[in-house]
């Protein structure tokens, strides 16, 4: 089988790489090419373009870089037309991939979409476009399967890939988590040791900063996150680190953290989130990682004023954090636009770390995790793709 894959950002690259690994088990001779990041390349996919070329957020920011996006789009379509794959797998990234679906159908190709555009959150007219140009929608939330089938679109629910990718990671007992976070905890000396215990105090509050996988997100969110850390560090012992996304150059993060009370970790993303008492996160997949790992999180989103008002016009649901959307209620704080500042983030972090609030959020995150299905999403997605190709 020959498959084109288009995954325009880091989270899509991760999920698509897991699916490709399963597809190779089903068809060891599979050939793949398209757009992705390092993980898809590691699984053997030939990159027509690297997704780091596409790290722009917001409608008007995309307009400013329209020539680049058109070039990438046209070159990818031309390569798909030349290679004539058995199917095209589009992964998330709806602004780009819904247009790609249309072009691929015009080429007479079978189109499978993995990780649905959140049409249930937008004005729902876009669902007609999906019905026209997508042969099978593979979805990761149970309510999405019902939504698409109600609109006459073939849909298969496979569960959320994060359960398999990071669900096995255990949260270590960092600081005084779960028992009144806020005072430095010192490890007990080892009574059997003939020498004094010289270990340093364990920081009471470990904070993971997840500013996103696009440069524009990092620029709009990370400075405020760091300001919040430094406010909190005046009152308590803090160990804060930025978790580097694979699409973000280390040098860019160093520009923000140099001389500040924060470091950068080039670390397994899941392990870094699990090790934190609390996370400060951009909206998107990273927030669900926090839910799967049980790490309380403050979610933030900031756009230019024009992009923000455009979003207000098309979004039809009350929450923007995926955790709260899946829960059907607000369980973690959401900060948007002007509220994304150091003082407000620090205030919300203090409130979240109060023992009663902390325990409640941890319990409700476990309930969100239970709604994300069982492990095996990548295998089920691969099987669904094979069925779509073979019928």
Residue pairs with C-beta under 8 A, 6 or more apart in sequence:
1 23
1 27
1 29
1 30
1 31
1 86
1 87
1 386
1 389
2 30
2 31
2 32
2 83
2 84
2 85
2 86
3 23
3 30
3 31
3 32
3 85
3 86
3 87
3 88
3 89
3 385
3 389
4 32
4 33
4 34
4 79
4 80
4 83
4 85
4 87
4 88
4 89
4 104
5 16
5 20
5 32
5 33
5 34
5 35
5 36
5 40
5 45
5 88
5 89
5 91
6 34
6 35
6 36
6 76
6 88
6 89
6 90
6 91
6 93
6 96
6 97
6 100
7 13
7 15
7 16
7 34
7 35
7 36
7 37
7 40
7 51
7 91
7 92
7 93
8 35
8 51
8 54
8 91
8 92
8 93
8 96
8 97
9 37
9 51
9 54
9 55
9 92
9 93
9 213
9 214
9 247
10 37
10 51
10 213
10 245
10 246
10 247
11 92
11 213
11 284
11 285
11 286
12 36
12 51
12 91
12 92
12 93
12 115
13 36
13 37
13 38
13 39
13 40
13 51
13 246
14 39
14 161
14 165
15 91
15 92
15 114
15 115
15 161
15 165
15 378
16 36
16 39
16 40
16 89
16 91
16 114
17 36
17 39
17 40
17 42
17 43
18 161
18 164
18 165
18 377
18 378
19 89
19 114
19 161
19 378
19 381
19 382
19 385
20 30
20 32
20 40
20 43
20 44
20 45
21 43
21 378
22 378
22 379
22 381
22 382
22 383
23 30
23 382
23 385
23 386
24 30
24 43
24 44
25 382
26 382
26 383
26 386
27 386
32 40
32 43
32 44
32 45
32 46
33 45
33 46
33 47
33 48
33 79
33 83
33 85
34 40
34 45
34 46
34 47
34 48
34 76
34 80
34 89
35 47
35 48
35 49
35 50
35 51
35 54
35 72
35 76
36 45
36 47
36 50
36 51
37 50
37 51
37 52
37 246
37 247
38 246
39 246
40 47
41 47
48 75
48 76
48 79
49 72
49 75
49 76
51 247
52 247
53 68
53 72
54 69
54 72
54 93
54 96
55 213
55 214
55 215
55 216
55 247
55 248
56 62
56 65
56 69
56 214
56 215
56 216
57 212
57 214
57 216
57 217
57 303
58 216
58 303
58 304
58 307
59 306
59 307
59 310
60 304
60 306
60 307
60 310
61 216
61 304
61 307
62 69
62 95
69 96
73 96
73 99
73 100
76 100
77 100
77 103
77 104
77 107
80 88
80 104
80 107
80 109
81 107
84 109
85 109
86 110
86 389
87 109
87 110
87 111
87 112
87 385
87 388
87 389
88 100
88 101
88 104
88 109
88 110
88 111
88 112
89 112
89 113
89 114
89 385
90 97
90 100
90 101
90 111
90 112
90 113
90 114
90 134
91 97
91 113
91 114
91 115
92 114
92 115
92 117
94 117
94 118
97 113
97 117
98 117
98 126
98 129
98 130
98 133
101 111
101 113
101 129
101 130
101 133
101 134
102 129
102 132
102 133
104 111
104 133
105 111
105 132
105 133
110 135
110 388
110 389
111 133
111 134
111 135
112 134
112 135
112 136
112 138
112 384
112 385
112 388
112 389
113 130
113 134
113 136
113 137
113 138
114 138
114 381
114 385
115 138
115 139
115 140
116 137
116 138
116 139
116 140
116 141
116 144
116 148
117 126
117 130
119 126
119 127
119 130
119 147
120 143
120 144
120 147
120 317
121 315
121 316
121 317
121 325
122 314
122 315
122 316
123 314
123 316
124 316
127 148
127 151
127 153
130 137
130 148
130 151
130 153
131 151
131 152
131 153
134 153
135 154
135 388
136 154
136 155
136 156
136 384
136 385
136 388
137 144
137 148
137 153
137 154
137 155
137 156
138 155
138 156
138 158
138 381
138 384
138 385
139 145
139 148
139 155
139 156
139 157
139 158
140 157
140 158
140 159
140 160
140 161
140 372
140 373
140 377
141 157
141 160
141 326
141 371
141 372
142 157
142 371
142 373
144 155
144 157
145 155
145 156
145 157
147 155
148 154
148 155
149 155
156 380
156 384
157 373
158 373
158 376
158 377
158 380
158 381
158 384
159 372
159 373
159 374
159 375
159 376
159 377
159 380
160 288
160 292
160 372
160 373
160 377
161 377
161 378
161 381
162 285
162 288
162 289
162 292
162 372
163 292
163 369
163 372
163 373
163 374
163 375
163 377
164 375
164 376
164 377
164 378
165 270
166 269
166 270
166 273
166 274
166 289
166 292
166 293
167 292
167 369
167 375
169 270
169 271
169 274
169 293
170 274
171 177
171 274
171 275
171 293
171 294
171 295
172 274
172 275
174 202
174 206
174 275
174 276
174 277
175 181
175 184
175 185
175 202
175 203
175 204
175 205
175 206
175 277
176 182
176 183
176 185
176 204
177 277
177 358
178 355
178 358
178 359
178 362
179 355
180 355
181 204
181 205
181 277
181 353
181 355
181 358
182 204
182 205
182 236
182 353
183 204
183 236
184 201
184 202
184 203
184 204
184 236
184 237
185 201
185 202
185 204
186 201
186 202
187 197
187 199
187 202
188 197
189 196
189 197
190 197
201 237
203 237
203 238
203 239
204 236
204 237
204 277
205 232
205 236
205 237
205 238
205 239
205 277
205 278
205 353
206 238
206 239
206 240
206 275
206 276
206 277
206 278
207 229
207 232
207 238
207 239
207 240
207 241
207 276
207 277
207 278
207 279
207 280
207 349
208 240
208 241
208 243
208 272
208 273
208 275
208 276
208 278
208 279
208 280
208 295
209 222
209 225
209 226
209 229
209 240
209 241
209 242
209 243
209 262
209 279
209 280
210 243
210 273
210 279
210 280
210 281
210 282
210 286
211 217
211 218
211 221
211 222
211 225
211 242
211 282
212 218
212 221
212 245
212 282
212 284
212 286
213 245
213 246
213 247
213 248
213 284
214 247
214 248
215 248
215 252
217 282
218 248
218 252
218 253
218 256
220 302
220 303
220 340
221 282
221 300
221 302
221 340
222 242
222 253
222 256
223 256
224 300
224 302
224 340
224 341
224 342
224 345
225 280
225 300
225 342
225 345
226 240
226 256
226 257
226 260
226 261
226 262
226 342
227 341
227 342
227 343
227 345
227 346
228 280
228 342
228 343
228 345
228 346
228 349
229 238
229 240
229 260
229 261
229 262
230 260
230 261
230 342
231 342
231 343
231 346
232 238
232 346
232 349
232 350
233 240
233 261
238 261
240 261
240 262
240 263
241 262
241 263
241 264
241 265
241 272
242 253
242 256
242 257
242 262
242 263
242 264
242 265
243 265
243 267
243 269
243 272
243 273
244 250
244 253
244 264
244 265
244 266
244 267
245 269
250 264
250 266
253 264
254 264
256 262
257 263
257 264
265 272
269 286
269 289
270 289
270 293
273 279
273 286
273 289
273 290
273 293
273 295
274 293
274 294
274 295
276 295
277 295
277 296
277 353
278 295
278 296
278 297
278 298
278 349
278 352
278 353
279 286
279 290
279 295
279 296
279 297
279 298
280 297
280 298
280 300
280 345
280 349
281 287
281 290
281 297
281 298
281 299
281 300
282 299
282 300
282 301
283 299
283 300
283 301
283 320
283 321
283 322
284 322
285 322
287 297
287 299
287 321
287 322
287 323
287 332
288 322
288 323
288 326
288 368
288 372
290 296
290 297
290 323
290 332
290 365
291 297
291 322
291 323
291 326
291 365
291 368
291 369
291 372
292 369
292 372
294 362
294 365
294 366
294 369
295 365
296 332
296 352
296 358
296 361
296 362
296 365
297 323
297 332
298 332
298 333
298 335
298 345
298 348
298 349
298 352
299 320
299 321
299 323
299 324
299 332
299 333
299 334
299 335
300 334
300 335
300 336
300 339
300 340
300 345
301 320
301 334
301 335
301 336
301 337
301 340
302 336
302 337
302 340
303 311
303 337
308 336
308 337
317 325
319 325
319 330
319 334
320 334
320 336
321 332
321 334
323 331
323 332
323 365
323 368
324 330
324 331
324 332
324 334
326 368
326 371
326 372
327 364
327 367
327 368
327 371
331 361
331 364
331 365
331 368
332 352
332 361
332 365
333 348
333 351
333 352
335 344
335 345
335 348
351 357
352 358
352 361
